[in-house]
């Protein structure tokens, strides 16, 4: 697994797109901010050839405090971000 830091992403964008680091940082920040903003609104984001980000819902689940304690509890449902890889990218990776 390779971890790509935001600073490394900015460096790559700066070199490949021949931009200043400041312009690259702004571009990366705008991209991430916009994706976050749209997901918070519940919008679906399709990046052609890359994949789709969307909001999914996790239902309430019954559980227990611990394996030794039979006291039932309810784990509240919540929203989660889902990502589906585009067919093109999936094919390129294979």
N, C-alpha and C positions, 0 to 999 in steps of 0.2 A: 504494500500500500504506500502511496506517495501522498504526503500532505503538502498541499500548495498553499502557502500563506498569501494573504492579501497583498503584502508588499512584493512578493515574488510575481504575482499576477500583474501588478502595476509595472514591474520591471520588464516583463515579457511584452506587455502591450506597448510600452515606451520604445523598446527596440524594434519590434515587428512593424509597428504603425508609424515609426519615426516621429513620435510625439515627445514633448517634454514630460518629465516625471509628474509635474504638477497637472498637466492636461490629462495624463493617463490616470492619475489618482482621482481626478474629478469624474472622468468617464466611468471608472469602476464604481465609484461611490453612487453616481446617478443610476447606474444599472441596478445595483443591489437595493438602493432605496426605492426605486420604482417597482421592482419585483416584490419587495416587502409590502409596499403600500397597496398594490393590487391584490395581493394575497389576503391582507387584513380586511379588504372590502369583500372578499369571497370570490374574486374574479379568477378565471382560468387563464393561464399564460402559456401560449404555444410559441415555442421558438423553433421555427422550421428547420428540420435536419438535426436538431439537438434533442428536444423532448418537450414534455408538457408538465407544468407545475399546476396543482390544483389543491383545493382544501377538501379534506375528507373528514368524516365524523366518526368518533369512537363512541359506541353506546355505553350506557351505565353497565357495570359488571358487578356481580355478587362475588364476595371474597370473604376472607377471614383475616383477623388481626395477625395471627401467626399459626404455624402448623400445630402448635401445642394448645392454642386457645381457639375454641370453636365459636367464639363470638362473631356473628356475621357482620360484615360491613359492606357498604356500597361504594365502589370506585366510580366517581362521577365521570360522565361522558365529557368529551372535549373535542376540539378541532385539531387536526394535524395536517401538515403539509405532505402531499403525495407527489412523487415524480415518476413519470413514465418515459422511458427512453424512446426516442424516435426510431423508426424502422431503419432509416439510413445509417444512423450512428451505431445501432445494434449490429447491422450488417458489416460495417467497417471494423468494428471491434473483433468480430469473429474472424 
